[in-house]
Amino acid sequence: MPEKLLFEKSVAGRKGYTLPKLDVPEQPIDEFIPSKFIRKNEAALPEISENEVVRHFVRLSNMNYHIDKGFYPLGSCTMKYNPKVNEVTSSMAGFTNLHPFSPEEFSQGALRLMYELGEYLKAISGMEGVTLQPAAGAQGEFTSLLMIRAYHNNKGKPRNIILVPDSAHGTNPASVTISGFKSVNVKSNIHGTIDIEDLKRNLNDDVAAIMITNPNTLGIFESDIVTIEKLVHEAGALMYMDGANLNALLNIVRPGDMGFDAVHINLHKTFSTPHGGGGPGAGPVAVSKRLEQFLPIPLITKTGNQYHLKNNGEKSIGRIHTFFGNFGMLVRAYTYIRMIGSEGLRDISENAIINANYLLSRLKNHFDVAYNETPMHEFVLSGEKQKNRGIRVMDIAKRLLDYGFHAPTTYFPLIVKEALMIEPTETETKETLDAFADALIKINGEITTNPELLLTAPQSTPVKRLDDTRGTKQLDACYKG
Ligand SMILES: *Cc1c(COP(=O)(O)O)cnc(C)c1O
């Protein structure tokens, strides 16, 4: 590694702070802390000066790739630019110093913010109820599946199957399994949308719900959604929408109007809170009347000008996160929505769709297009042609790093061979989109002129090609001296 660990830079006795001389009598520590809680040995922390710590992290951030550095077209992730005003509001002392156990009368501001954010998400999704607790999209799916289970149990007829289209995000079948249901695949047709005949074959009175991503992970809108909704509800099952990514729909179409009973919304995608690298997220869930009584507790309610925490009764699935979820993420999303306004929300989606279609138009003569439909906010190319010339999509993705771009999503969705999934988002200029298209077209040319460049890419990054399977299976993030 070109940068040593802080532990490796440590020098005994070096300090990152200075304190004034003690001007009160020294007290033995065990007067304040029971002796069983007092450390026997010093904590093994690096000893290092303040400027070395600062330089270390600045150097790391320079080696890293992030949205403040450049274009990040990672499909299904919505890596849009995060306005800095969100950081100003989320670090306001009134929010950061508020204890989560503060009584209602001292936390009216925070409760109001959560209440209003909930109202905005209900309006955006066209739903009746909302919980802000889930910490991620996947936890939103899990929360919804628990509510769906409670709904069927409450009717006295438990159901066990969740239908999942074959283009679904991996978290969908994973959430189904972890919440104790069985997932059954529904096939896609030649247009990349749900095959209605296959759906009919799979619907029966043991199906609890179908999980649909719309637009789906190919970026294609499920144009048969009205028919699907009718079939599913007639079979007594519920409609779940994976709304991790609402970037194509804002103020254009609402999940509630399409007949969905629950939708999770990734604030850390559509609503601009930073993500990537596993930081905190927020995956609120909005629900239709059918599921309202099963929402997690507590709910945030309003009477007159006062905001309250309310237990919504015995049918609730209970709590799914400590306190109120990842509150800082809620402040960021609230700020973003207030800054943009409802007119602006529609602009976001229209620009996201135009950007994706512009980029596709620049690339479609050079790469195969997985499905020949007009996409929404993202699209999927296939590198089959390139594979036949001896270069995998992974090589192309790595080579893009040498051109200063983050790679698109690769090998997902699973139904596309050599998939390259591109989501530019609305926050990029035409110049950036052109520069990215130029780079991909140039790389496509390099397959003929200098394939070795691709096979050994990246050349210019601090670390070269990593074994990501081993990195996942043998994750070892602990320094052992
Ligand atoms: C990102 C994403 C998820 C999962 O969200 P997390 O916050 O990463 O758990 C689920 N479905 C789709 C379609 C996504 O893009």
PDBQT file of the ligand as one rigid body, heavy atoms in Angstrom, charges set to zero:
ROOT
HETATM    1  C1  LIG A 501     -29.861  -0.224  -3.614  1.00  0.00    +0.000 C 
HETATM    2  C2  LIG A 501     -30.993  -1.100  -3.889  1.00  0.00    +0.000 A 
HETATM    3  C3  LIG A 501     -31.530  -1.908  -2.864  1.00  0.00    +0.000 A 
HETATM    4  C4  LIG A 501     -30.912  -2.056  -1.493  1.00  0.00    +0.000 C 
HETATM    5  O1  LIG A 501     -30.748  -0.866  -0.759  1.00  0.00    +0.000 OA
HETATM    6  P1  LIG A 501     -29.683  -0.823   0.447  1.00  0.00    +0.000 P 
HETATM    7  O2  LIG A 501     -29.891   0.510   1.066  1.00  0.00    +0.000 OA
HETATM    8  O3  LIG A 501     -28.340  -0.995  -0.185  1.00  0.00    +0.000 OA
HETATM    9  O4  LIG A 501     -30.007  -1.947   1.376  1.00  0.00    +0.000 OA
HETATM   10  C5  LIG A 501     -32.637  -2.660  -3.182  1.00  0.00    +0.000 A 
HETATM   11  N1  LIG A 501     -33.179  -2.644  -4.403  1.00  0.00    +0.000 NA
HETATM   12  C6  LIG A 501     -32.689  -1.889  -5.411  1.00  0.00    +0.000 A 
HETATM   13  C7  LIG A 501     -33.350  -1.914  -6.766  1.00  0.00    +0.000 C 
HETATM   14  C8  LIG A 501     -31.569  -1.099  -5.186  1.00  0.00    +0.000 A 
HETATM   15  O5  LIG A 501     -31.066  -0.363  -6.188  1.00  0.00    +0.000 OA
ENDROOT
TORSDOF 0
